[in-house]
C-alpha cells in the first residue's frame, strides 16, 4: 500500500494526466459523443471537477469532524443537470488543479495516524481518509481511459 505522501503525490499528478488526455481537442470534439450512450469528453471533465470538489469536502469533513456523515452523489444526475456543455474545458481543468493543490497542502500537514480517521458514507458505510484519498487518486486515471476511447472514435491520437 502506498504511503500517504506517495498518495498525495499521485493525487497532485492527476490534473496533468487529465490535461494530456484532452490536449489538442477542439471545442466541437470535446462536446461530441462519439461513443453511443456515453458522455462527451467535456461531460467527463465536468464530472471529474464536480466530484473532485465532493471528494475534497469528504476529506475535509473526516479531518475536521468526528465520524461525519458523507452524502452520496448521483453522477448521472449531476452530469444531466449541471450544464456541462455550457461549461469551459480550461476552467474545469484549472478548478481540478486548484482543488487538488489546496487539498494536498492540507493533507501534507497531517500525521500518518489521521489517515485512519473515518466518516460514514450514506450508501457505503464507514470510509477512512485513506479510502477517500485513494478513490480521488484513481478517479482521473479511470476516466482518462474513457477519454482515450472517445479520441479513438473521433480519429484522434490517443
TILO-946841 format. One line per field, with one value per residue: chain; z, x, y of N, C-alpha, C, O in turn. Coordinates in steps of 0.2 Angstrom, whole numbers, plus 5000, padded with zeros to 4 digits. Atoms other than C-alpha are relative to their C-alpha. Example, Ala and Ser with C-alpha at 12.3 -4.5 7.8 and 13.67 -1.06 7.14 Angstrom:
BEGIN
chain = [A,A] .
nw = [5000,4999] .
nu = [5004,4996] .
nv = [4994,4994] .
caw = [5039,5036] .
cau = [5062,5068] .
cav = [4978,4995] .
cw = [5000,5003] .
cu = [5004,4996] .
cv = [5006,5005] .
ow = [5003,5004] .
ou = [5009,4999] .
ov = [5005,5011] .
***
This chain:
BEGIN
chain = [A,A,A,A,A,A,A,A,A,A,A,A,A,A,A,A,A,A,A,A,A,A,A,A,A,A,A,A,A,A,A,A,A,A,A,A,A,A,A,A,A,A,A,A,A,A,A,A,A,A,A,A,A,A,A,A,A,A,A,A,A,A,A,A,A,A,A,A,A,A,A,A,A,A,A,A,A,A,A,A,A,A,A,A,A,A,A,A,A,A,A,A,A,A,A,A,A,A,A,A,A,A,A,A,A,A,A,A,A,A,A,A,A,A,A,A,A,A,A,A,A,A,A,A,A,A,A,A,A,A,A,A,A,A,A,A,A,A,A,A,A,A,A,A,A,A,A,A,A,A,A,A,A,A,A,A,A,A] .
nw = [5000,5000,4995,5001,5005,5007,5002,5001,5007,5006,5001,5003,5007,5004,5005,5006,5003,5003,5005,5006,5003,5004,5004,5008,5002,5001,4996,5002,4999,4993,4999,5003,4997,5005,4998,4999,4993,4995,4999,5004,4997,4995,4994,4996,4997,4996,4995,4996,4996,4995,4995,4996,4995,4995,4997,4996,4994,4996,4996,4995,4994,4996,4997,4995,4996,4998,5003,5003,5005,5006,5005,5006,5005,5006,5005,5006,4999,5000,5007,5004,4998,4999,5006,5002,5007,5000,4996,5004,4999,4996,4993,4997,4998,4995,4994,4997,4997,4994,4994,4998,4997,4993,4996,4998,4995,4994,4999,4998,4993,4996,4998,5003,4997,5002,5006,4998,4998,5004,5001,5001,5006,4999,5003,4999,4993,4997,5005,4997,5004,5005,5005,5004,5004,5005,5005,5004,5004,5005,5004,5006,5004,5002,5005,5005,5005,5004,5005,5006,5005,5004,5004,5005,5005,5004,5004,4997,4996,4993] .
nu = [5004,4996,5000,5004,4996,5001,5007,5001,4996,5004,5006,4998,4998,5007,5002,4996,5002,5007,4999,4997,5005,5004,4995,5001,5007,5003,5006,5005,4998,5001,5007,5003,5001,4998,5002,5007,5002,4995,4999,4995,4994,5001,5004,4996,4996,5004,5001,4994,5000,5006,4999,4994,5003,5004,4995,4996,5005,5000,4994,5000,5005,4997,4994,5002,5006,4999,5005,5005,5004,4997,5006,4999,5002,5002,4996,5004,5005,4995,4998,5006,5003,4996,4998,4993,4998,5000,4994,4993,4996,4994,5002,5001,4993,4997,5003,4997,4993,5001,5002,4995,4994,5002,5001,4994,4996,5003,4998,4993,4999,5003,4996,5003,5005,5006,5003,5004,5007,5006,5007,5005,5003,5007,5002,4995,4998,4994,4995,4995,4997,4996,5004,5003,4994,4999,5005,4998,4994,5002,5005,4998,4998,5006,5003,4995,5001,5006,4998,4996,5005,5004,4995,4999,5006,5000,4994,4995,4995,5002] .
nv = [4994,4994,4996,4994,4995,5002,4999,4993,4998,5002,4995,4994,5001,5001,4994,5000,5006,4998,4995,5004,5004,4996,4996,5000,5001,4994,5000,5004,5007,5001,5000,5006,5006,5005,5006,5000,5001,4998,4992,4997,4999,4995,5003,5004,4995,4997,5004,5000,4994,5000,5005,4998,4996,5004,5004,4995,4999,5006,5000,4995,5002,5006,4997,4995,5002,5007,5004,4996,5003,4998,5002,5003,4996,5004,4997,4999,4994,4994,4999,4998,4994,4995,4996,5001,4998,4993,4998,4999,5005,4997,4998,5006,5003,4995,5001,5006,4998,4996,5004,5005,4996,4998,5006,5003,4996,5002,5007,5000,4998,5005,5006,5006,5003,4997,5003,5005,4997,5002,4997,5005,4999,5002,5007,5005,5001,4996,4999,4997,4995,5003,5002,4995,4998,5005,4999,4993,5001,5005,4997,4997,5005,5004,4997,4999,5005,4999,4995,5003,5004,4994,4997,5005,5000,4994,5000,4996,5004,5001] .
caw = [5000,4996,5009,5012,5004,4989,4988,4989,4975,4964,4968,4963,4947,4941,4933,4922,4917,4913,4903,4892,4889,4882,4873,4855,4856,4848,4857,4845,4848,4867,4866,4854,4859,4848,4858,4858,4875,4884,4890,4879,4884,4892,4902,4908,4913,4921,4931,4937,4943,4951,4960,4965,4975,4983,4987,4994,5005,5011,5016,5025,5035,5040,5045,5055,5062,5072,5061,5050,5038,5020,5007,4992,4975,4959,4945,4931,4939,4941,4923,4916,4926,4928,4911,4906,4888,4893,4904,4899,4897,4903,4918,4923,4922,4932,4945,4947,4949,4961,4972,4972,4976,4991,4997,4996,5006,5020,5018,5020,5037,5044,5055,5047,5060,5054,5038,5048,5053,5047,5040,5037,5019,5017,5005,5008,5027,5036,5025,5031,5025,5016,5007,5001,4995,4986,4977,4972,4966,4955,4948,4935,4928,4927,4917,4906,4898,4893,4885,4875,4868,4863,4855,4845,4839,4833,4824,4836,4843,4860] .
cau = [5000,5007,5012,5001,5015,5015,4996,4997,5010,4999,4984,4993,4999,4980,4977,4992,4987,4969,4976,4987,4972,4962,4977,4973,4955,4944,4928,4917,4927,4926,4907,4905,4898,4907,4903,4884,4876,4892,4896,4906,4924,4918,4905,4918,4929,4915,4911,4929,4928,4911,4917,4934,4925,4914,4929,4939,4923,4923,4941,4939,4924,4934,4949,4939,4924,4922,4914,4905,4891,4897,4882,4881,4880,4872,4885,4872,4860,4875,4880,4862,4858,4873,4875,4891,4891,4889,4905,4923,4935,4950,4941,4936,4954,4960,4947,4953,4971,4966,4956,4969,4983,4973,4969,4986,4993,4980,4984,5003,5001,4993,5001,5000,4988,4975,4973,4964,4950,4933,4917,4901,4896,4877,4877,4894,4896,4912,4926,4943,4953,4965,4950,4943,4961,4963,4947,4952,4969,4961,4947,4956,4965,4949,4941,4956,4953,4936,4943,4955,4941,4932,4948,4950,4932,4935,4951,4962,4979,4977] .
cav = [5000,5017,5029,5045,5055,5044,5045,5064,5065,5054,5065,5080,5072,5069,5086,5084,5067,5074,5089,5077,5067,5081,5090,5096,5093,5106,5113,5103,5087,5089,5091,5076,5060,5048,5033,5029,5031,5038,5056,5068,5072,5088,5079,5068,5083,5091,5076,5075,5093,5091,5075,5082,5095,5082,5071,5086,5090,5072,5073,5089,5083,5067,5078,5091,5081,5065,5052,5064,5059,5059,5060,5050,5059,5053,5056,5054,5067,5079,5077,5078,5094,5104,5112,5103,5108,5126,5125,5129,5115,5126,5132,5115,5109,5124,5120,5102,5108,5121,5109,5096,5109,5116,5098,5092,5107,5101,5083,5086,5093,5078,5064,5047,5041,5054,5044,5031,5044,5039,5046,5037,5036,5036,5021,5013,5014,5019,5026,5031,5047,5035,5027,5043,5049,5033,5035,5053,5047,5033,5044,5053,5038,5028,5041,5045,5028,5033,5049,5039,5028,5045,5051,5035,5035,5053,5048,5057,5051,5044] .
cw = [5000,5006,4999,4996,4993,4997,4998,4994,4994,4999,4997,4993,4995,4995,4994,4995,4996,4994,4994,4997,4995,4995,4993,4998,4999,5004,4997,5002,5008,5002,4996,5004,4995,5001,5003,5008,5006,5000,4995,5005,5005,5005,5005,5005,5005,5006,5005,5004,5005,5006,5004,5006,5005,5004,5005,5006,5005,5004,5005,5006,5004,5004,5006,5005,5002,4996,4996,4995,4993,4995,4994,4994,4994,4994,4994,5001,4999,4993,4996,5002,5001,4994,4998,4994,5000,5004,4996,5002,5005,5007,5004,5002,5005,5007,5003,5003,5006,5007,5003,5004,5007,5005,5002,5005,5007,5002,5003,5007,5005,5002,4996,5003,4998,4994,5001,5002,4996,5000,4998,4993,5000,4996,5001,5007,5001,4994,5003,4995,4994,4994,4995,4995,4995,4994,4996,4995,4994,4995,4993,4995,4997,4994,4993,4995,4996,4995,4994,4995,4996,4995,4994,4996,4996,4995,5002,5003,5007,5004] .
cu = [5004,4999,4995,5004,5000,4993,4999,5003,4996,4994,5001,5002,4993,4999,5004,4998,4993,5002,5003,4995,4995,5004,4998,4993,4996,4993,4995,5002,4999,4993,4997,4999,5001,4998,4993,4999,5005,5000,5005,5006,4999,4996,5004,5005,4996,4998,5006,5000,4995,5002,5006,4998,4997,5005,5004,4995,5000,5006,5000,4996,5004,5006,4997,4995,5001,4994,4994,4996,5003,4994,5002,4998,4999,5004,4996,4995,5004,5001,4994,4998,5004,5004,5007,5002,5000,5007,5006,5005,5006,4998,4999,5007,5004,4997,5002,5007,5000,4998,5005,5006,4998,5000,5006,5004,4997,5003,5008,5001,4998,5005,4998,4994,4993,4997,4996,4993,4995,4994,4996,4996,4992,4998,5006,5003,5007,5006,5006,5003,5004,4995,4998,5006,5001,4995,5001,5006,4998,4995,5002,5002,4995,4996,5004,4999,4994,5001,5004,4996,4996,5005,5001,4994,4999,5006,5005,5005,4998,5007] .
cv = [5006,5004,5006,5005,4998,5001,5007,5002,4997,5004,5006,4999,4999,5005,5000,4994,5002,5005,4997,4996,5004,5005,5000,4999,5007,5001,4995,4993,4999,5000,4994,4994,4994,4993,5000,4999,5002,5008,5002,5001,5006,4998,4996,5005,5003,4996,4999,5006,5000,4995,5001,5004,4996,4996,5004,5001,4994,5000,5005,4999,4995,5003,5004,4998,4993,4996,5003,4996,5003,4998,4998,5006,4996,5003,5001,5006,5006,5002,5002,5007,5006,5004,4999,5003,5008,5002,5000,4995,5002,5001,4994,4996,5004,4998,4994,5001,5004,4996,4995,5004,5002,4994,4997,5004,4998,4993,4999,5002,4995,4994,4994,4997,5003,4997,4994,5003,4998,5005,4995,5002,4998,4994,4995,4999,5004,5000,5004,5006,4997,4997,5005,5003,4995,5000,5006,4998,4996,5003,5002,4995,4996,5003,5002,4994,5001,5006,4997,4996,5006,5002,4995,5000,5007,5000,5004,4996,4999,5000] .
ow = [5004,5010,4993,4991,4989,4991,4993,4990,4989,4994,4993,4989,4989,4990,4989,4989,4990,4989,4989,4990,4990,4991,4990,4992,5003,5007,5001,5003,5009,5007,4997,5009,4993,4997,5007,5011,5012,4995,4992,5011,5011,5011,5011,5011,5011,5012,5011,5010,5011,5012,5010,5011,5011,5010,5010,5012,5011,5010,5011,5011,5010,5010,5012,5010,5000,4997,4997,4992,4992,4994,4991,4996,4992,4991,4990,4996,4996,4991,4991,4997,5002,4995,4996,4993,4994,5005,4990,5008,5010,5012,5010,5008,5010,5012,5010,5008,5011,5012,5009,5008,5012,5010,5008,5009,5012,5007,5007,5010,5011,4998,4995,5000,4998,4992,4997,5004,4990,5004,4997,4994,5003,4997,5001,5008,4998,4991,5007,4989,4988,4989,4989,4989,4989,4988,4990,4990,4988,4990,4988,4989,4991,4990,4988,4988,4990,4989,4989,4989,4990,4989,4988,4989,4991,4992,4998,5005,5010,5010] .
ou = [5009,4994,4993,5001,4999,4993,4996,5001,4995,4991,4997,5002,4994,4997,5002,4998,4993,4999,5002,4995,4993,5001,4997,4992,4997,4991,4991,4998,4997,4991,4991,5002,4996,4998,4991,5001,5004,4999,5009,5006,5001,4997,5003,5005,4998,4998,5005,5002,4996,5001,5007,5001,4997,5005,5006,4998,5000,5006,5003,4998,5003,5007,5000,4994,5005,4988,4989,4998,5005,4993,5007,4995,5003,5002,4997,4994,5002,5000,4995,4994,5002,5009,5011,5008,5002,5008,5006,5006,5008,5002,5001,5008,5007,5000,5003,5008,5003,5000,5006,5009,5002,5002,5007,5007,5001,5005,5009,5007,4999,5009,4992,4990,4988,4991,4992,4989,4996,4993,4998,4992,4991,4993,5004,5007,5009,5007,5004,5001,5004,4997,4998,5005,5003,4997,5000,5006,5001,4994,4998,5000,4995,4995,5001,5000,4994,4999,5003,4997,4995,5003,5001,4995,4996,5007,5010,5004,4995,5006] .
ov = [5007,5004,5007,5008,5002,5003,5009,5006,5001,5005,5008,5004,5000,5004,5001,4995,5000,5004,4999,4996,5001,5009,4994,4999,5011,4996,4992,4989,4993,4997,4992,4993,4991,4988,5003,4994,5001,5011,4998,5000,5005,5000,4997,5004,5004,4998,4999,5006,5002,4997,4999,5003,4997,4995,5002,5002,4995,4998,5004,5000,4995,5001,5004,5001,4989,4997,5002,4991,5009,4992,5000,5010,4992,5009,5006,5010,5011,5007,5006,5010,5011,5006,5003,5005,5010,5008,4997,4994,4999,5000,4994,4994,5001,4998,4993,4999,5002,4997,4995,5001,5001,4994,4995,5001,4997,4992,4995,5000,4996,4992,4994,4994,5000,4998,4992,4999,4997,5009,4989,5006,4993,4991,4989,4994,5008,4995,5009,5006,4999,4997,5004,5004,4997,4999,5006,5001,4997,5000,5001,4994,4993,5000,5003,4996,4999,5006,4999,4996,5004,5004,4997,4999,5007,5005,5006,4990,5004,4999] .
***
